[in-house]
Amino acid sequence: MTLAPFSSSLIFYTADLQMQYLVVGAAIVGLLVAMNFFGIRRPQPYLFVGILLWLALLQSGVHATLAGASLPPLPFQQNLALNPALFTSHARVALSFR
């Protein structure tokens, strides 16, 4: 028995791919990219849409783990009002050995 350099069983669960679910998955990836582009920063919408992506890929016959790999990085809420001088003074106090 010879081993192929790439086995399709690593990606596909079946030989019969469900194209309609692949199209839905591609549309969901587009939605995730749009959410990121338009500045949605809360993780809950990404979690909900990510679960939908996982389900679509699972139903398509593609390995559903690819859903996590295709998610854009989750942009969490950032504190944009960081005061560098205040940060430096707090860091100096925290790192002092008095």
GROMACS elastic network, one bead per residue, 0.5 to 0.9 nm:
[ bonds ]
;  ai    aj funct       b0    kb
    3     6     6  0.82376   500
    3     7     6  0.82267   500
    4     7     6  0.61653   500
    6     9     6  0.88046   500
    6    10     6  0.81711   500
    7    10     6  0.58400   500
    7    11     6  0.80233   500
    8    11     6  0.56481   500
    8    12     6  0.59866   500
    8    13     6  0.85747   500
    9    12     6  0.51440   500
    9    13     6  0.61643   500
    9    14     6  0.78694   500
    9    63     6  0.88170   500
   10    13     6  0.78782   500
   10    63     6  0.73948   500
   11    61     6  0.84847   500
   11    62     6  0.57025   500
   11    63     6  0.50006   500
   11    64     6  0.86157   500
   11    65     6  0.89847   500
   11    66     6  0.82810   500
   12    15     6  0.71360   500
   12    16     6  0.89237   500
   12    17     6  0.79767   500
   12    60     6  0.88961   500
   12    61     6  0.56193   500
   12    63     6  0.55533   500
   13    16     6  0.86706   500
   13    17     6  0.86992   500
   13    58     6  0.88317   500
   13    61     6  0.52321   500
   13    62     6  0.61482   500
   13    63     6  0.64363   500
   14    17     6  0.66236   500
   14    60     6  0.89920   500
   14    61     6  0.56201   500
   14    62     6  0.78432   500
   15    61     6  0.79821   500
   16    60     6  0.86398   500
   16    61     6  0.71954   500
   17    20     6  0.89581   500
   17    21     6  0.86463   500
   17    22     6  0.82360   500
   17    59     6  0.88326   500
   17    60     6  0.56760   500
   17    61     6  0.53094   500
   17    62     6  0.73843   500
   18    21     6  0.56965   500
   18    22     6  0.66432   500
   18    59     6  0.72393   500
   18    61     6  0.64997   500
   18    62     6  0.88423   500
   19    23     6  0.62004   500
   19    24     6  0.85938   500
   19    60     6  0.66158   500
   20    23     6  0.51440   500
   20    24     6  0.62891   500
   20    25     6  0.86527   500
   20    60     6  0.75121   500
   21    25     6  0.60428   500
   21    26     6  0.85651   500
   21    55     6  0.89169   500
   21    56     6  0.53002   500
   21    57     6  0.65827   500
   21    58     6  0.85624   500
   21    59     6  0.63888   500
   21    61     6  0.86459   500
   22    26     6  0.61758   500
   22    27     6  0.86005   500
   22    56     6  0.69300   500
   22    57     6  0.64694   500
   22    59     6  0.85697   500
   22    60     6  0.57241   500
   22    61     6  0.87017   500
   22    62     6  0.82559   500
   23    26     6  0.50654   500
   23    27     6  0.62084   500
   23    28     6  0.86182   500
   23    56     6  0.88513   500
   24    27     6  0.50664   500
   24    28     6  0.61941   500
   24    29     6  0.87099   500
   24    53     6  0.80222   500
   24    56     6  0.65134   500
   24    57     6  0.85298   500
   25    28     6  0.50256   500
   25    29     6  0.62588   500
   25    30     6  0.86423   500
   25    52     6  0.82161   500
   25    53     6  0.55025   500
   25    54     6  0.81282   500
   25    55     6  0.86254   500
   25    56     6  0.54793   500
   25    57     6  0.61403   500
   25    60     6  0.85668   500
   25    67     6  0.84878   500
   26    29     6  0.50915   500
   26    30     6  0.62935   500
   26    31     6  0.86781   500
   26    53     6  0.85135   500
   27    31     6  0.62245   500
   27    32     6  0.87204   500
   28    32     6  0.62069   500
   28    33     6  0.86413   500
   28    49     6  0.71309   500
   28    50     6  0.81470   500
   28    52     6  0.76681   500
   28    53     6  0.60321   500
   28    56     6  0.87833   500
   29    32     6  0.50359   500
   29    33     6  0.62739   500
   29    34     6  0.86088   500
   29    49     6  0.88645   500
   29    50     6  0.86356   500
   29    53     6  0.73646   500
   29    67     6  0.87840   500
   29    70     6  0.71942   500
   29    71     6  0.70293   500
   29    72     6  0.83457   500
   30    33     6  0.51260   500
   30    34     6  0.61528   500
   30    35     6  0.85988   500
   31    34     6  0.50069   500
   31    35     6  0.60931   500
   31    36     6  0.86099   500
   31    49     6  0.82879   500
   32    35     6  0.50540   500
   32    36     6  0.62807   500
   32    37     6  0.85922   500
   32    46     6  0.70993   500
   32    49     6  0.73106   500
   32    50     6  0.80840   500
   32    71     6  0.71616   500
   32    72     6  0.69096   500
   33    36     6  0.51156   500
   33    37     6  0.60929   500
   33    38     6  0.86453   500
   33    71     6  0.83331   500
   33    72     6  0.66101   500
   34    38     6  0.60152   500
   34    39     6  0.85591   500
   34    40     6  0.88885   500
   35    38     6  0.52783   500
   35    39     6  0.63752   500
   35    40     6  0.54271   500
   35    41     6  0.83969   500
   35    45     6  0.87274   500
   35    46     6  0.82720   500
   36    39     6  0.53395   500
   36    40     6  0.57350   500
   36    41     6  0.73949   500
   36    72     6  0.76030   500
   36    73     6  0.86098   500
   36    74     6  0.80487   500
   36    75     6  0.72039   500
   37    40     6  0.77089   500
   39    75     6  0.83952   500
   40    43     6  0.84200   500
   40    45     6  0.81918   500
   40    46     6  0.87887   500
   40    75     6  0.77539   500
   40    76     6  0.87984   500
   40    77     6  0.89502   500
   41    44     6  0.89808   500
   41    45     6  0.87510   500
   41    46     6  0.88007   500
   41    74     6  0.77118   500
   41    75     6  0.52704   500
   41    76     6  0.51577   500
   41    77     6  0.53609   500
   41    78     6  0.84093   500
   42    45     6  0.66294   500
   42    46     6  0.75472   500
   42    74     6  0.85680   500
   42    75     6  0.74606   500
   42    76     6  0.60253   500
   42    77     6  0.64101   500
   43    46     6  0.52491   500
   43    47     6  0.61687   500
   43    48     6  0.88066   500
   43    74     6  0.67810   500
   43    75     6  0.74587   500
   43    76     6  0.64416   500
   43    77     6  0.85237   500
   44    47     6  0.50374   500
   44    48     6  0.62709   500
   44    49     6  0.86683   500
   45    48     6  0.51586   500
   45    49     6  0.61132   500
   45    50     6  0.82569   500
   46    49     6  0.52158   500
   46    50     6  0.56705   500
   46    51     6  0.84170   500
   46    71     6  0.85949   500
   46    74     6  0.72768   500
   47    51     6  0.61789   500
   47    52     6  0.87136   500
   48    51     6  0.52938   500
   48    52     6  0.65140   500
   48    53     6  0.88363   500
   49    53     6  0.62277   500
   49    54     6  0.86624   500
   50    54     6  0.61764   500
   50    55     6  0.86447   500
   50    67     6  0.71848   500
   50    68     6  0.75196   500
   50    71     6  0.70980   500
   51    55     6  0.62164   500
   51    56     6  0.86156   500
   51    67     6  0.84562   500
   52    55     6  0.51243   500
   52    56     6  0.61750   500
   52    57     6  0.86716   500
   53    56     6  0.50950   500
   53    57     6  0.61884   500
   53    58     6  0.84714   500
   53    64     6  0.84514   500
   53    67     6  0.60011   500
   53    68     6  0.86607   500
   53    71     6  0.88379   500
   54    57     6  0.52768   500
   54    58     6  0.60404   500
   54    59     6  0.86374   500
   54    64     6  0.54913   500
   54    65     6  0.74234   500
   54    66     6  0.79997   500
   54    67     6  0.51434   500
   54    68     6  0.75733   500
   55    59     6  0.61534   500
   55    60     6  0.85471   500
   55    64     6  0.73973   500
   55    67     6  0.87226   500
   56    59     6  0.52385   500
   56    60     6  0.61538   500
   56    64     6  0.81762   500
   56    67     6  0.88492   500
   57    61     6  0.65936   500
   57    62     6  0.55337   500
   57    63     6  0.67900   500
   57    64     6  0.51484   500
   57    65     6  0.84738   500
   57    66     6  0.78120   500
   57    67     6  0.68129   500
   58    61     6  0.57455   500
   58    62     6  0.61056   500
   58    63     6  0.63880   500
   58    65     6  0.85921   500
   58    67     6  0.88824   500
   59    62     6  0.76603   500
   59    64     6  0.84967   500
   60    63     6  0.85751   500
   60    64     6  0.87872   500
   61    64     6  0.81007   500
   62    65     6  0.85963   500
   62    66     6  0.78240   500
   63    66     6  0.60345   500
   63    67     6  0.82005   500
   64    67     6  0.55598   500
   64    68     6  0.79300   500
   65    68     6  0.57068   500
   65    69     6  0.69399   500
   66    70     6  0.60674   500
   66    71     6  0.87009   500
   67    70     6  0.52032   500
   67    71     6  0.64051   500
   68    71     6  0.53738   500
   68    72     6  0.87534   500
   69    72     6  0.81637   500
   71    74     6  0.78445   500
   72    75     6  0.84850   500
   75    78     6  0.83678   500
   77    80     6  0.89490   500
   78    81     6  0.88443   500
   79    82     6  0.63238   500
   80    83     6  0.89583   500
   82    85     6  0.89903   500
   82    86     6  0.82079   500
   82    87     6  0.75465   500
   83    86     6  0.53825   500
   83    87     6  0.61451   500
   83    88     6  0.86878   500
   84    87     6  0.50111   500
   84    88     6  0.60848   500
   84    89     6  0.86472   500
   85    88     6  0.51390   500
   85    89     6  0.62655   500
   85    90     6  0.86763   500
   86    89     6  0.51945   500
   86    90     6  0.61875   500
   86    91     6  0.85174   500
   87    90     6  0.52206   500
   87    91     6  0.60491   500
   87    92     6  0.86212   500
   88    91     6  0.50369   500
   88    92     6  0.61341   500
   88    93     6  0.86659   500
   89    92     6  0.51702   500
   89    93     6  0.63318   500
   89    94     6  0.86265   500
   90    93     6  0.51786   500
   90    94     6  0.60934   500
   90    95     6  0.85648   500
   91    94     6  0.50104   500
   91    95     6  0.59917   500
   91    96     6  0.84169   500
   92    95     6  0.51733   500
   92    96     6  0.59091   500
   93    96     6  0.52689   500
   93    97     6  0.86135   500
   94    97     6  0.83992   500
